[in-house]
Amino acid sequence: MKVLRLFFAFLVTIHGLSVLQAEEKTTQGATLAPAALIDGSAPGWQAWHKDNFVNVNCADDTWSWPDGEIHCTGKPVGVIRSTKPLTNFELVVEWRHLKSAGNSGVFLWATEESLSALKPGGLPAGIEVQVLDHGYSENYRKQTGKEPDWFTTNGDVFPTGSAKMTPFPPVSPQGDRSFPRKNLSRGVGEWNHYYIRAINGEVRLWVNGEEVSGGTGCKPASGYLCLESEGSPIEFRNLKVRELP
């Protein structure tokens, strides 16, 4: 078994993957193969930081750029965008919320028209990969007395504004969101890993090493990459992008 694990580790490493240190166990105690993360170490990946983004409608102090990390106060609501539009690409990023019920997101293919017209507190049209803390669901239950059925906290993917997308199942009751097939996100204060593949109008999301959600038929299928400030402090790190033909 140990030989098989070492061989697996060798295979995923040469393809730009890293092996999770903690092995998952079933309820019966049997050890499963460790999940693999695409870490952006293969050829073609580029680390992105301050010089790769432009402030759109946030305050001057909303975003800060300590070495290797991207910090956001969450106030005001708004976005920063990539310095150039992207069409086909892969993205890896780690994130963690610093307060319970934190909300944020990664926007793909955000339109220039919606970004140029954004006022303070506004968000662009594009495809959002949601970054939401589990406490958001807890607050929703307390405030409404209902179970949340229109969102999850484990990696929803959905269109915003004028954007369009056909979501992969399972689909939200409203039909607009791709809900994750597994609940893999970690809670407040813990680092999560997203791998996003956006190619030819199709988006796929991996959360902590496993594919969970996405959609196809995205319109637009080219535009800006944005990081979202939405009311609560959040940190990102190890953001890397690989552009594809």
N, C-alpha and C positions, 0 to 999 in steps of 0.2 A: 504493500500500500504506500509506504514511504517513497519507494522508487517511482511509483506512478505520480505522486504529488510533485516530486522534483522534476519529472519529465514535463508535467503540465506547466509548472512554473517556467521552465525553459521555453516552451512553445509560446506562452503568452508574452514573455518578455521580449522576444524577437519581433513580435508584432506590435510593440508599443503599449503593452499592458502591464499592469502591476497587480500582484496578488494581495488580497486583503489579509492582514495579519491574523485576525480572529477567525477561527473556523466556526461555521455554524453547526449546530447540533439539532437533531430531531428531538421530539418529545420523548422518544424511546432511548435517547442518548447516543445514537449512531452518528458518527462524524460524516458530514457531507464534504464534497470537494469545495475548496475555498472559491468564492466569487472572484471574478477578474474585472479590473478597472482599466479602461483606456486612459492612460495618464499623459498623453501628448508628448511622449519622448521619441516617437518614431520620426523619420525624415519628413520635412514639410510643415511641421507644427511651429508656430511662432507664439511666444509669450506676449500677452497684451497687458498694458498698464496705462499710465496717465496719458502718454502721447498718442494713444490709439482712440481716445474719446474726446468728445466735445460736449460741454454743458448745454442743455436745451432750455429747460425752464425750472431749474433748481436754484437754490441760493449758492453764493460763492463758497460757503462753508458746509454745504450738504455732503460733499464728497471729499475725502482725504485719501492720500496715497502713500501710506507707509511702505517700506521696502517689501515687495512681494505680495502685498495685500491691497484691497480696495475697501475702504470703510465708508458707510453711509449713515447719516443721522436719522434718515427717514422723513425729514421735514425740510421744505414742503414736499407734497406729492409732485412727482415729475420724473424726468429721465435724463440720462446722458446717452449720447449716441456715438456710434463708431465714426471715425473720420471719413470713411468711405463706405459706399453701399457694397453689399455682398450678395452673391447669387447662390452658388453651391459651396457648402462649407461644413466642417465639423467643429464642434466647440466642446471643450471640457472646462469645468469650473467647480470649485468647492465653495460652499456657503454655510453660514450659521446665523440664526437669529439670536439676538442678545436679550430679547424680552418675549415673554409668552404672548401668543396670538399675533406675532409679527407677520407682516405681509410684504411681499416683494415679487419680482418676476424678471424674466429675461424675454425681451421682445425680439422676434426674428422678422426680417423683411418689413420693418416699419417704413411707411411711405414718406417720401420727402414732403408731400403736400400736407399731411397731418402734422408732421414735426414742425414745419415752418409756421403753422398756424396755432401751435400750442400756447395756451395761456398758463399762468401759474395754477397748479392743481390739475392740469389736464394730462391725458395719456394718449399715445399715438394709435393709429390703426396699424395692425400687423397680426402676427401670430404670437400669443403669449404662452410661455412655459412658466407655469406658476411656481412660486417659491413661498410656501405658506406654512406657518407653524401650527402644530396640533392644537395649541391653545385657542386658535380661532374657532374651531368646531365647538370647544367647550363653552366659549363665550356665546356662541350662537344658540346653543341649547339653553343656557341660562336666560338669555334675553328674550327668546321667542317661545320656549317650552317645546320646541320641535326638534326633530332630528334633521341635520343638514342633508338635503338631497340634491342640491344644485351645485355643490362643490365638494372636493375632498382636499386633504392636506398632504397628499402623497405624490403629487406631480400631474396635475391637470394640464392639458394642452387645448387651446381654444383660440378662435379668431376674435379680434377686438375692432371696434369701429366699423369701417366699411370692408374690412378683410373677410375672406371666405375660406372655409375649410370643411372637408368631409371627415369627421372624426373616426378614428379606429374604435371599435368596441372594447370594453363596455362604454356606452354613451350616456350622458346625463339625461334626466327626464325631459329637459327642454330641447335636447337633440343637438346642442352646439358644442359640448365639451367631450373630449376623450378622457374618460376616467381611467386611473391606473388599474392594471390587472392584479397588482400586488401592492401591499402597503409596506413600503421600505424606508420611508423618510424617518430620520432621527429627530429628537425633540430639541427644545430650546437649549442653546449653548453647545450643541454637538455639531461637528462638521458633517456635511452631506456632500456627495459627489454626483454631479450631473454630467452625462455625456449626451450631446445633442447632435443629430445628423440631419441636415437640411439640404436636400438634393432634389432638383427637378420638381419643385412644388410639394415635396413630401417631407414631413417632419417626424422624427422618431426620438423618443427620450428614454435614456437609461438612468435609473436612480440607484446609486450605490451598487453598481455592477450588473443590474438586470434591466432589460427593456420592459417598460410598463405602459406606455401610452404614445399617442401621436395622431397624425392625420395626413390626408392626401388631397390633391386638387386645390392646394393653397393658392389664393389670389390676393395680393401679389405674391410672386415667387422670387422677388429680388427687392432689396431695400436695406435699411440700416439695422444693425444690431444695437439694442438698447439695454441698459440696466435700469431698474426701476427703484425709485424712492417712494415708499407708500406708508408713511406714518410711524415707522418703528425702526430702531437701529439694526443694521445688518452688516456683516462682513463677508467679503469674497476673497478668494486667493487662488493662485495657480490657474488663472484664466489663460487658456491657450486656444488658438484658432488655426485650422488648416484649410486653406482655400482649395477648392476642387474644380476641375474643368466643367 
